[in-house]
Amino acid sequence: MSLIDAVEFTDPSCSYAWGTEPKYRRFRWQYSELVRSWRQVMSGIMVDGWRDALGVGGDDEKARAGHEAYLRDVTALTGMPHPIPMHYVMSHSEDACRVAIAARAQGPAVAEAVLRRLRDSWFIWGKPADSVQRGLAAAVGVAGCDVERLAKDLADPATETAYRADWEESRNPNEHALNEPDTRPGRGAAQPHGARMRYGLPALLLTGPAGEATVAGWRDWSVWEEAAERVCPGAVARARPRPTPAEAFEVWPLLARAELDELCGPGADPPADVVEHRWPGGEVWLTKTESSVALAAERT
């Protein structure tokens, strides 16, 4: 019986949400039989002010280098890859959020895969999908995704309405986020955004028969298990076993080293039929189909 409802506050450009992808994937795999719904809320966190936050002003080269350095520090904590190089200075994440929202019209599997492609553009390939055109290009080759339809849905006023609703919801953080004492980015505390406060990313709100729990910021896996158990007593005992590497690649066409370790166990070996991509910022494996799409994108 499905008993848990989940709300994930996220953004394609958030490095700590990227760093938490291994745990999100593990949670959704192991508790798939208990999770009734999983809703993602796009925050639109990266706006022009990120340059000021890094102290780089209008200098594009300093902005690119500053962002690369910031991502290296996040990788040191989370183990997820970072891009070397960041090929150009990203502008904002609002259009990427809109693309992710428009993809929902094609079902949750397509929406999840499109969102992951948007993340990959930032944190693996260093070519952020920070515009409508780049976002649509990132969706090319996603299994089941009709990119022409995606473009039409993106132009539909309903998508903008949904984005604005997500933006507003993410700027009404709960008491857990507002009272988190560690205010560093990525640690779960609500963050200032203009005159408002927003959820610090990543943030996962769980609701079950026994109440509510919030998993906010970079947290050990034990915290995720405790949250599942708190809202749904007995959940941990009912969790599915971890997937084998072969099972993991049947679900996800690209896995980073940190994801393979979290999903399948430390040091898990990828299947023989996947393609390795290694660079100074990390290591990922791709199915052959996903690799061919990535290579085509690299040539553009």
ABEGO torsion letter per residue (X at the ends): XBABBBBBBBBAABAAAAAAAAAAAAAAAAAAAABABBBBBBAGABBAAAAAAAGAEABAAAAAAAAAAAAAAAAAAAGBBBBOBBABBBABAAAAAAAAAAAAAAEAAAAAAAAAAAAAAAAAAGBBBABAAAAAAAABGBBGBBAAAAAAAAABAAAAAAAAAAAAAAABBBAAAAABABABBGAGBBBBBEABBBBBOBBBBBBBAAEBBBBBEBBBAAAAAAAAAAABBGAAAABBBBBBAAAAAAABABBBAAAAAAAAEBGBBBBAABBBBBBAAEBBBBBAAAAAAAAAAAAX
